[in-house]
Amino acid sequence: MKRCLCLFLLAFALAGCSRNDPIVVLQLHPKNPDIIYVATNDYIYKTRDGGQTWTNLSHGMSHSRVISMAIDPIYPATIYAGTKGDAVYKSHDGGQRWTSMRTGLDDATISSVVNQFVFDPADNNHLFLATTMGVFETKDGGEHWTKRMEGMKEVLMVVTLGMDPTRPAILYAGTSGGVYKSIDQAGHWEKANNGLVPPEMVKTSRALNVSAILVDPHQPDTVYAATLSGLYKTTDAAAAWTRIGETLPDQMIISMILDRARRDVLYIVGRDGVHRSEDGGASWKAINAGFATTNVRTIAQSPTDAKVFYAGTNGSGLYRSMDAGDTWHPMPRIGGKE
């Protein structure tokens, strides 16, 4: 039976059907390029041989769909998985066994979605969660979670978080009312919507649109906000936003990454495939050579080789590029060899 997935909030969902399960999440091991984790609509898979074979790692978890994953940067055998409807799971052995970590997340279960994990670069046990029930924080590796929503009076849903890697106390949150900013690690939030969301739209469904926020590590006052209706940029730490990328053929942006090795280079993905900008978003080039479908849901850059990228699609599987996205090559089907 063909599967169709409807887009709700985070743009994890795009229309389309195929023999391959849509790839929802893609996580790369920080040190070993042969280890990759992928979450589909049904399961988590892991490869230890660069994608030639895949193992199902979902044993011990509930049947709730995995929406987000994160790998501990210090101890990469430790994996976190965020779900739709069953909060957070954690594995200490590379996904072989999973433990529910939901203390303090009672509000983030049943109908909620755990959208994103963010690590404090100074402490790998200190994490933040973006969920449809708000921002949560743990200081003990997920044993206990505390809600951090002071100042977000008009919103509930938090879609995405962006942390300034040079000043980790500064966080940006993409919410159901645009963008909020914290300068004290989520202790208090202030609205930062100037140029992004008109005041009259904040309380309407049309404000539910921020899908990704990224802080430029080379220029930390430069922040990009991808939405389901366009791309925005600030160069003054969110004092004001300017719309960019208006020449893109599709303004519904699903995912976004900044090139870790090249300044001002960013990638966005969506229903029209992958586009790359090499001038901070002023101009764009489609880089879709090799895809069987341009319905792309997620993209990741290798931590060990800056020219290697992976892209997960909505129905045609996983692809790899060895030339920074100029050409893409299909990988063996998730779950086994083709």
Secondary structure, 3 states (H helix, E strand, C coil): CCCCCCCCCCCCCCCCCCCCCCEEEEEECCCCCCCEEEEECCCEEEECCCCCCCEECCCCCCCCCEEEEEECCCCCCCEEEEEEEECEEEECCCCCCCEECCCCCHHHEEEEEEEEEEEECCEEEEEEEEECCEEEEECCCCCCCEECCCCCCCCCCEEEEEECCCCCCCEEEEECCEEEEECCCCCCCEECCCCCCCHHHCCCHHHCCEEEEEECCCCCCCEEEEECCEEEEECCCCCCCEEECCCCCCCCEEEEEECCCCCCCEEEEECCEEEEECCCCCCCEECCCCCCCCCEEEEEECCCCCCCEEEEECCCCEEEECCCCCCCEECCCCCCCC
